[in-house]
């Protein structure tokens, strides 16, 4: 994409600002591109443009910053007053040709300097290609107050896997129709770090050297093939059909309501509930209970627990050969037995293996 094409698309995305505000924003972005060229003399202008956030996404972030970062906004862009010159000078007196902005009036958006708004919007839009790390952190101050972190439609072109690492933050996962979005709620000093390794992996982490949010909501793009989650005590809830899932927790509960890829869950003492998964399922717990509601399109299932109970719910459209083992627990199966530790569901095509040490096993039509 050329510079002129980028600026034209950006301009179209800023139509909710008035003409003067839009012009000054475009001039600031042009200066930003020039500065990047000075900092990277070996890169062509096309390479610099390719490293920027998509113009539509950047425009959206600028509009959100104009509203106060998007937090608590009603979504009515008519409430944005755009930019105003604080010195009272006319645009003809204050703005010359690009690169020669002598005596330019200070431009503000809702009382904030335009340059600061653009800088925040550039960060908010996820300029991971250059900075590698994005960090949003609360300011110093007395604890007890809460804050919301909000990032919307971050472009993640080329990202195939997203990895999330938390200590105690609860997670809710949704499918995004656009880019990556994230909302978090926690104490004033809570923070999130995001890192793009430029090799197809994006990492989101909390609680390294700062407080972590109490809860986070993530919207995962369709283009992401795998989501990996590592949590100590936080609960994990997957609402929509995202890609393959690899979830590991110590004591947090896991609930998966839908998934389009393979599922692997490992937990020490947390309970696991899975439904609506169309591929293979592997679950392992120490003392947590396991509940699986089968999907007619589902693949192979393996569920193992040391002392927790296992429940398998199925309907008439599920074809499987179910085998089980337990040391001291009981087994309740309402289907036709084909052996002392085996039952056939339908035509018996899909292998299902259930194993527990002292827990009970239940296999029932739902």
PyMOL commands that set and color helices and strands:
alter all, ss='L'
color gray80, all
select helices_A, chain A and resi 3-13+19-39+45-50+55-66+77-79+91-94+114-124+128-131
alter helices_A, ss='H'
color red, helices_A
select strands_A, chain A and resi 83-85+107-109+112-113+133-137+146-154+161-166+170-176+180-187+191-196+201-206+215-221+226-231+236-238+244-249+254-256+263-267+272-275+281-285+290-293+301-305+310-314+320-326+331-333+336-339+342-345+350-356+361-365
alter strands_A, ss='S'
color yellow, strands_A
deselect
rebuild
show_as cartoon
